[in-house]
């Protein structure tokens, strides 16, 4: 009887222990549910991976479109649509990727090698109008396909339904970073084969999908339950429109917004902003074609007149620093940039005399919907006035700005390339593609092909980027990174290596 009673109590005790362990596990498990509200201060034109133009478009597209690989801000590459890390041949020339058999698009169709290759060919075609085609430039035959000399990309091969092999023109240690970039995400064949322009917001395979448009013009994302990792923890992401950063800051202080980004010139919200390692470079772009006959040294004279340090301190505070490095991506100490106002004045006096006494007058085009551009233009205007140059700041809406840009009817503008990759070699290819075009990219690829691998390669790439002929009309101004304040309830929100927010694992604590 006593033995039976002891056994009975042992069963009760073990059951209690099991229940306690189960309760503890449930308490530590991330809860599902809740809506995260984010401020939206500009229009969202597209989430087409190939045609992204703004940081907001990149952030939203990151949630809608899954990539082959994921590059976290910290740590090694992680599989995305790929079931494991790609196999790279011993000579570094072949990369083989195996797709997950359970990966599907949000319309229910499977993600296969056919969709992947079709999306990459679309990215490379000039008629797509993508500024990000250079991500695949290292693939054999990519430039020939883009120029119409080849009817297929010879370095892209569908091995089978779920496997793709890429052959590179030359070994490139950082190429896998391109497979983390959102513009290389696949799209369904029905989207890729559609005649005419595809939808502005095509179906993707990411952890979130578009919800119905809100009555107030807000943009909503809801979980995609068919995502290979399972549904995200949040019930929705709501991008709520605000008229100004001040309005968004007030909503954040009242607890109505879960994340607030630091805005240039408007940093008096009383919030503690946290920075990020990733950053992007802002460039002053010179259109020298409008100053026909200008003596050699126009870029150098404009660069000598710029006070980058005061520009960065005034506009960005702790969120950025001045730089004269095209590939500066890491946060760090201010760069030793210099100003030579006497040299700038001497050059523009000479140019004025050459123009029979006509003073130099330049037009600085800015996108009216981007306050940072106007603020930069006005500071540059002051710097160049001290050097004897008059600058007219011309804010334009989207259509007018695009038209003037296409016609080359400007003297100065600001360019802030999206931080799609972290590898300096890919960054350099991207800058040259945007600044000079296909032929210059081919030259860069030939140059870097002869560089050794290992730790010295990145240094050689950065040294190459300093060559004045590589980016002759792009002047680095400052480097800046995303900084934000977060609601205390927001947990496990991560960034990828490019600085884009990844909401797949985020959740809300009670």
C-alpha positions, 0 to 999 in steps of 0.5 A: 500500500505504501509502495503504491501510494509512493508511486502515485505521488511520484506520478503527481510530482512528475506531472506537476514538473511537466506542467511547470516546464510547459508553462515556462516554455509557453511564457518564453515563447514569442506571442503572435499578434499585434499591429506595428505602426510606422510613419510614412513621410513620402509616397510609395511608388513601387515595390518591384524589386528591379525598380526600387528607388528610395529607402522606403521602397527598399524597406517594404520590398524587403518584407514582400520579396524573399531573396536566395540568401539573407545577409544579417548585419552581424554574422554569416550568410543565412539561407533564404529561398536557398535550402543551404549555402551555395556550393562554390567551386574550388576555382571560385568561378561556379556557384550552384544554388539549390532552392527549397522545395516548399518555397512558394509565391504569395499567389500559391505558385512554386518558386523554381529555377525557371522563375529565378533565371527569368527574373535575373534576365529581366533585371539585366535587360535595359528596357526594364529600366533597373538601376540595379542590373549591375548586381549580376554584372560579374556573371559570364555573358551578362554584359553581352546579354544586356547589350543585345549581343547574346540572346541568353546569359551564358553564365546562367544555367537551370540544372534542374527544377530547383537548382541553378548554376552561375558561372562568373567571369572571374573569381569574386569572393563577395559575389554571394552578397548580390544574392542577398540584395532585394533586386535579385529576388524572383517573381512569378512567371505570370508577372515576368511574361506579362506584356507591357509594364508589370504591376507596381507592386508584384507578388513576391515570396516574402514573409509579408504581403500587401493588405487592402489599402487603408482609407487614410491612404496608409499602406498595410502589410499582413503575414504570408502564412505560406512563407517557408519559415512560417508566418511572422509573429506580427498580425500587420505592419501599418505604414501611416502617412504623416505630413511632417517629421514633427507630426510623426515625432509627436505620434511616437511620443504619444505611443501611437507609432512604434519606430521613429527615424531621426530626420536631418535638421529635426533632431529635437524630439527628446528621444534617444536614437540608436545608430546602425553600422550600415550607412550610405554615401551621398554624392554631389553629381556634376553635369559638366556638359553644360559648361562647354569649354571649361578648363581642366579641373572643374570637379577639383574646383567645386570639391575645393569649395565644399565645406563637407565637415560643416555640411555633415555637422549641420545636416546630420549631427551624430547620424553622419560624418563627412567623407571623400571616400566613395566606398565609406560604409562603416561608421567611424571617426570623421575623415580628414577632408579639406577645403581650399577656397583660394584655389576654388576662387582662382579657378572660377575667376579664370573661367569667368575671364574665359567666358568674356566676363560672364559669371558662372551660374549653375542650377542645382536640381533637387527632388521637392519631396526630399527635404534633405536634398534641398538642405544640402543644395542650400549649403552647397549654394553658400560654399560656391558663392564664396568661391564666386559661383552663383547657384540656383536651387531648383526643386522639381516634382517627380515628372519634371525632375525625371525629364530634366535628368533624362535631357541632362538639363542640370549642372548639379544634383544629389545622388544617394545610391541605395545600400544594397550590398556590403562588399566593396567590390560590388559597391564599386561596380554599382557606382561605376554602372550608375555614373558611367555605364556598361563599358566602364563596368567592363573595365572595372571587372577586367581590373579587379579580375587580376587582383589577389584574393584574401585580406588585401583585396578590399584595400586594393578595391578601395584604392582603385575607387579613389582613382579620379577617372573612375568617378570623374563627376561624382563627389562624395560629400558625407556618409550617414546611417539609419538611426531610430528610436523604438517603442519599448514593446518592440522586440527582435527587430533586425537589420540586414547587412545593407541596413534594411529593416527585417520584420520577419522575427519582430514581435510585440511584448505586452 
